Amino acid sequence: MKFEISLDIENVKIKNVEKSEKGDIVIYVKSTVNEAFCRKCNSKIDKCHGFDNEITLRHLSILGRKTYIRIRPARYQCLFCNNKPTTTQKLSWYNQRSPNTKAYEEHVLLQTVNSTIEDTAVKENLGYEAVTGIINRYIECEVDWNSIKKLETVGLDEISLKKGHKDFVTIVTGRTNETVIILAILKDRKKVTVKKFLQTIPERLTKTIKFVCSDMYDGFVNAAKEVLNKNIVVIDRFHVAKLYRKCIDDLRKKELKRLKSELTEEELKGVMWILRKNSNKLSDEESEVLNVLFNHSEVLGKAYKLCNDLTSIFEEDITKKEAASKINNWKLKVAESGLSCFKTFLTTLDKFYDSILNYFIDRQTSGFVEGLNNKIKVIKRRCYGRVQYKIVANRLFWYKGITACFNGELFSVQQLINFV
């Protein structure tokens, strides 16, 4: 069987494909660009003056095999400068003094985000310093807005640099389709800091933003409303659920303390996790545990039902107007129940009411932000306790997928089939 694989490298011609003694794939290529820029005067030069030493660059694996690109960069002579110096051609698909292609380094960066540096080094069979070197080469201190075509969703969230929720930094992310990138790591989570950054977003990109996802932190919500549009700010459903479920959790603690003299440890075993579990996924045994509990605590039973009722509303595929009507009815049920455990939640619900309802417009969440932040926290732990803002920021980089949009030359891999 014969098929073709894109080399994913522009401006090169494949000369040969070989297999090394270790079973690796070695692809010999030649540049199709017949010019360079003088290292002294930066003039365009096209008089070839031989070739530099051959270099070998690690590339993306093919069919599970390590793949290397070998090339002898051409040298060109400048006729404009004194002594007519020569310059080695620099190609766009690898960095000077790097042992890898840019495509492979981006692959390693993605592996590092999902894991620790040590784990990535093991998976890619690289040294720890090699992975660290790749990260350092890709550090971005400022946003290159020109490289971003549109921003459909912006996420605002924070991570703590120290235990005990101290020294927060703000992570600003952008998502278009399935691509998620880190736009910025801000030195704190103050409204003025977030607002100042949002004001730097070019107008052409601001027009493409459909939603801004955030938690209930006032600094994020108000900054987004003032700079962008209050109608696109979405309070993440996860944080809403976390808040009203905390109400029933606090009531559970209070009630179980009272019921210790009425129920045995066996009857109370696992109650905390059963109450937190999706009611539709309870086993018969777990349902029986709740029945016994609610027979001894009517208020806990009422709170549990109200909690599940609100979750059901968020699960429904309804419009913002329909959601507003159902949530208002839910608030009336809470008032009629006489329960006081939801008092704090109701206050917060009223405060962020419209932004919470915006979830039902397109069911947007900041799950992509939370997931990315978990990966960032792994990188933070790899800083060996040096959690100053600059050090952590230097460990973070553009988080982007490697797209399939390449203009690289297609080549036959019939020989590769024989290697495997």
C-alpha positions in Angstrom: 0.0 0.0 0.0 1.2 3.5 -0.9 0.2 6.8 0.8 1.6 10.2 1.4 2.3 12.2 4.5 2.8 16.0 4.7 6.3 16.9 5.9 4.7 20.1 7.3 7.8 22.2 6.4 7.6 25.0 3.9 10.2 25.9 1.3 12.1 22.6 1.2 12.5 19.8 -1.3 13.0 16.2 -0.2 16.1 14.6 -1.5 16.1 11.2 0.2 14.5 9.2 3.1 16.6 6.7 5.0 16.5 4.6 8.1 19.2 4.9 10.8 20.8 2.0 12.6 18.5 2.7 15.5 15.4 2.5 13.3 14.8 6.2 13.2 13.6 8.0 10.1 16.0 10.4 8.6 14.8 12.8 5.9 17.3 14.7 3.8 16.0 18.0 2.4 17.2 21.0 0.4 16.0 24.5 0.6 14.0 25.9 -2.3 14.7 29.5 -1.3 17.6 30.9 -3.4 18.4 34.0 -1.3 19.3 35.2 2.2 19.8 38.5 4.1 23.3 39.8 4.8 24.2 39.5 8.5 25.9 42.9 8.4 23.8 45.2 6.1 20.6 43.1 6.0 20.5 43.4 2.2 18.9 40.7 0.2 21.7 38.6 -1.4 21.4 35.8 -3.9 25.0 34.9 -4.9 25.5 31.3 -3.6 28.9 30.7 -2.0 28.8 27.1 -1.1 27.1 25.3 1.9 27.5 25.3 5.6 27.9 22.1 7.7 25.0 19.7 7.7 22.6 20.0 10.7 20.2 17.4 12.1 16.9 18.5 13.6 14.4 16.5 15.5 11.0 16.6 13.9 7.5 15.2 14.6 7.4 11.4 14.8 6.1 9.5 11.8 4.4 6.1 12.4 5.7 6.1 15.9 9.3 6.4 14.8 11.6 9.2 15.8 12.1 11.5 12.8 15.0 13.8 11.9 15.4 16.4 9.2 18.9 16.8 7.8 19.9 19.8 5.7 23.0 21.7 4.6 22.1 25.4 4.7 23.3 27.4 1.7 25.7 30.3 2.2 25.4 33.5 0.2 28.0 36.2 -0.4 27.2 40.0 0.0 28.5 42.1 -2.8 27.5 45.4 -1.0 29.7 45.1 2.1 33.4 45.5 2.3 35.4 42.2 2.2 32.2 40.6 0.8 31.2 38.6 3.9 29.1 35.4 3.6 25.9 34.6 5.5 24.3 31.3 6.2 20.7 31.1 5.0 18.1 31.2 7.9 15.0 29.2 7.3 11.6 29.9 9.0 10.9 26.3 10.2 13.6 26.1 12.8 15.3 28.4 15.3 19.1 29.0 15.1 21.1 26.9 17.5 18.1 24.7 18.2 18.3 21.0 17.7 14.6 20.7 16.8 12.2 22.0 14.2 9.6 24.5 15.4 6.8 22.0 14.8 8.4 19.5 17.2 9.1 22.2 19.8 5.5 23.2 19.8 4.6 19.6 20.2 6.9 19.4 23.3 5.3 22.5 24.7 1.9 21.0 24.5 3.2 17.9 26.2 4.6 20.0 29.0 1.4 21.8 29.7 -0.4 18.5 30.2 2.4 17.2 32.4 5.5 18.0 34.3 8.8 18.8 32.6 10.3 15.5 33.9 7.4 13.5 32.6 7.7 15.2 29.2 11.4 14.5 29.1 10.7 10.8 29.7 7.9 10.5 27.1 9.9 12.3 24.4 13.2 10.7 25.3 14.8 14.2 25.9 16.9 15.5 28.7 15.3 17.7 31.4 17.5 20.7 30.3 16.4 20.1 26.6 12.7 20.5 27.6 13.5 23.6 29.7 15.4 25.1 26.8 12.4 24.7 24.5 10.2 26.4 27.1 12.6 29.3 27.5 12.8 29.9 23.8 9.0 30.2 23.5 8.4 32.5 26.4 6.1 35.4 25.4 6.0 38.5 27.5 3.6 40.5 25.4 0.6 39.5 23.3 1.2 39.4 19.6 -2.3 40.6 18.6 -1.4 40.4 14.9 -1.2 36.6 15.1 -4.8 36.3 16.4 -7.6 36.5 13.9 -10.5 36.4 16.2 -11.5 35.8 19.9 -14.9 34.2 20.3 -14.6 33.6 24.0 -12.4 35.2 26.7 -11.9 33.5 30.0 -10.8 35.2 33.3 -9.6 33.2 36.3 -6.9 33.4 38.9 -4.4 31.0 40.5 -2.7 31.4 43.8 1.1 31.4 43.8 1.2 30.4 47.5 -0.7 28.1 49.7 -3.5 29.7 51.7 -4.8 31.6 48.7 -2.1 34.4 48.6 -0.4 36.3 45.8 -3.0 35.8 43.1 -2.2 36.2 39.4 -4.9 36.4 36.7 -4.9 34.1 33.8 -6.5 35.6 30.7 -7.3 33.0 28.0 -8.9 33.1 24.6 -10.8 30.3 22.8 -11.8 30.1 19.1 -13.5 26.9 18.1 -11.4 24.2 19.9 -8.2 26.3 20.1 -7.3 27.7 23.5 -4.4 30.1 24.0 -3.0 32.0 27.0 -3.4 35.7 26.2 -1.8 37.1 29.4 -0.6 36.4 32.9 -1.4 39.5 35.0 0.5 40.3 38.1 -2.6 40.5 40.3 -6.3 40.2 40.1 -7.3 43.8 40.8 -10.0 45.3 38.7 -7.7 48.1 37.5 -5.1 45.6 36.3 -7.7 43.4 34.4 -9.4 46.5 33.0 -6.1 47.9 31.7 -5.3 44.7 29.9 -8.8 44.3 28.3 -8.4 47.9 27.0 -5.3 46.8 25.0 -7.4 44.3 22.9 -7.6 45.7 19.4 -11.0 46.9 18.2 -11.0 44.4 15.4 -10.8 41.5 18.0 -13.2 43.2 20.4 -15.9 43.0 17.8 -15.4 39.2 17.5 -15.8 38.5 21.3 -19.1 36.8 21.9 -18.7 35.9 25.6 -16.5 36.6 28.6 -16.6 33.7 31.1 -15.7 34.4 34.7 -16.4 33.4 38.3 -18.2 35.7 40.7 -15.2 37.8 41.5 -16.3 41.5 41.2 -12.9 42.6 39.8 -13.3 40.4 36.8 -17.0 40.9 36.2 -17.0 44.7 36.5 -13.8 45.1 34.4 -15.3 43.0 31.6 -18.6 44.9 31.8 -17.0 48.3 31.7 -14.5 47.6 28.9 -16.4 45.2 26.7 -20.2 44.6 27.0 -22.2 43.7 30.1 -24.5 41.5 27.9 -21.7 39.1 27.0 -20.4 38.5 30.6 -21.3 34.9 31.6 -21.0 33.7 35.2 -19.7 30.2 35.0 -22.3 27.6 35.9 -19.7 25.6 37.9 -19.3 28.4 40.4 -23.0 28.9 40.7 -23.5 25.2 41.4 -20.6 25.2 43.9 -22.3 28.0 45.8 -25.8 26.5 46.2 -24.4 23.1 46.9 -22.3 24.6 49.7 -25.6 25.6 51.3 -26.8 22.0 51.5 -23.3 20.9 52.6 -23.3 23.3 55.5 -26.8 22.2 56.5 -25.7 18.5 56.3 -22.9 19.2 58.8 -25.3 20.9 61.2 -27.9 18.1 60.9 -25.5 15.2 61.2 -24.1 16.7 64.3 -27.6 16.7 65.7 -28.5 13.2 64.4 -25.4 11.4 65.9 -27.5 10.3 68.9 -30.4 9.1 66.7 -28.6 7.2 63.9 -25.8 4.7 63.9 -22.4 5.2 62.2 -23.5 2.6 59.6 -26.6 4.5 58.8 -24.6 7.7 58.3 -21.8 6.1 56.4 -21.0 7.9 53.1 -23.8 10.4 53.4 -21.6 13.3 52.3 -20.7 11.7 49.0 -24.2 10.4 48.4 -25.7 13.9 48.8 -23.2 15.3 46.3 -23.8 12.6 43.8 -26.1 13.1 40.8 -29.6 12.0 42.0 -30.2 10.1 38.7 -27.2 7.9 39.3 -27.9 6.8 42.9 -28.0 3.0 43.5 -30.9 1.5 45.4 -28.7 1.2 48.5 -27.7 4.8 48.3 -31.4 5.9 47.8 -32.3 3.9 50.9 -29.6 5.7 53.0 -31.1 9.1 51.9 -34.6 7.9 52.8 -33.5 7.0 56.3 -31.7 10.3 56.7 -34.6 12.4 55.4 -37.0 10.7 57.7 -35.0 12.1 60.6 -34.2 15.4 59.0 -37.1 17.0 57.0 -35.2 20.2 56.4 -32.3 18.3 54.8 -34.7 16.5 52.5 -36.3 19.8 51.4 -32.9 21.4 50.8 -31.8 18.4 48.8 -34.9 18.5 46.5 -34.5 22.3 46.0 -30.8 21.8 45.1 -31.6 19.1 42.5 -34.5 21.2 41.1 -32.1 24.1 40.4 -29.5 21.7 38.8 -32.3 20.4 36.6 -33.0 24.0 35.4 -29.4 24.4 34.3 -29.5 21.1 32.6 -32.5 22.0 30.4 -32.0 23.3 26.9 -34.1 26.5 27.4 -33.9 30.2 26.5 -32.7 32.9 28.8 -36.3 34.2 29.2 -37.5 30.7 30.1 -34.7 30.2 32.5 -35.5 33.5 34.2 -39.1 32.4 34.8 -38.1 29.0 36.2 -35.4 30.4 38.5 -37.9 33.0 39.8 -40.3 30.2 40.5 -37.5 28.3 42.3 -36.8 31.3 44.5 -40.5 31.4 45.5 -40.3 27.7 46.5 -37.3 28.5 48.6 -39.2 31.2 50.4 -42.2 28.9 50.9 -40.0 26.2 52.4 -38.9 28.4 55.2 -35.3 27.2 54.8 -32.6 29.7 55.7 -29.6 27.8 54.4 -30.0 29.3 50.9 -30.0 32.9 52.2 -26.4 33.7 51.2 -26.8 32.1 47.8 -30.0 34.1 47.0 -28.2 37.3 47.8 -25.4 36.4 45.3 -28.0 35.2 42.8 -29.7 38.5 42.8 -26.4 40.4 42.6 -25.2 38.5 39.4 -28.6 37.6 38.1 -28.3 38.7 34.5 -24.8 37.4 34.1 -25.8 34.0 35.4 -28.8 33.9 33.0 -26.4 34.7 30.1 -25.3 31.1 30.4 -28.6 30.0 28.8 -27.8 32.1 25.6 -25.2 29.7 24.3 -24.5 27.5 27.4 -21.0 28.9 27.6 -18.8 27.9 30.6 -15.3 28.7 31.7 -14.5 25.0 31.9 -11.8 25.5 29.3 -10.2 28.1 31.6 -10.5 25.8 34.7 -8.9 22.9 32.8 -6.1 25.0 31.5 -5.5 26.5 35.0 -5.1 23.0 36.4 -2.4 22.4 33.9 -0.8 25.7 34.7 -0.7 24.7 38.4 1.3 21.7 37.4 3.9 24.0 35.8 3.8 26.2 38.9 4.7 23.2 41.1 7.7 22.6 38.8 9.1 26.0 39.8 10.6 24.3 43.0 9.1 26.8 45.4 10.2 29.9 43.5 6.7 31.3 43.0 7.4 34.9 42.3 5.2 36.3 39.5 8.1 36.7 37.0 9.3 33.2 37.5 5.9 31.6 37.1 5.1 33.8 34.1 8.3 32.7 32.4 7.1 29.1 32.7 4.0 29.8 30.7 3.7 30.3 27.0 1.2 30.4 24.2 -1.0 27.4 24.5 -2.0 26.6 20.9 -2.8 23.5 18.9 -0.7 22.5 16.0 -3.0 23.0 13.0 -3.3 20.9 10.0 -2.9 23.9 7.7 0.5 23.4 6.1 1.9 23.9 2.7 4.7 21.4 3.1 5.7 19.1 0.3 4.0 15.7 0.1 6.3 12.8 -0.2 5.9 9.0 -0.7 6.4 6.9 2.4 6.5 3.5 0.7 10.0 3.1 2.2 8.7 3.9 5.6 6.3 1.0 5.5 9.2 -1.3 5.1 10.9 0.2 8.2 8.0 -0.6 10.6 
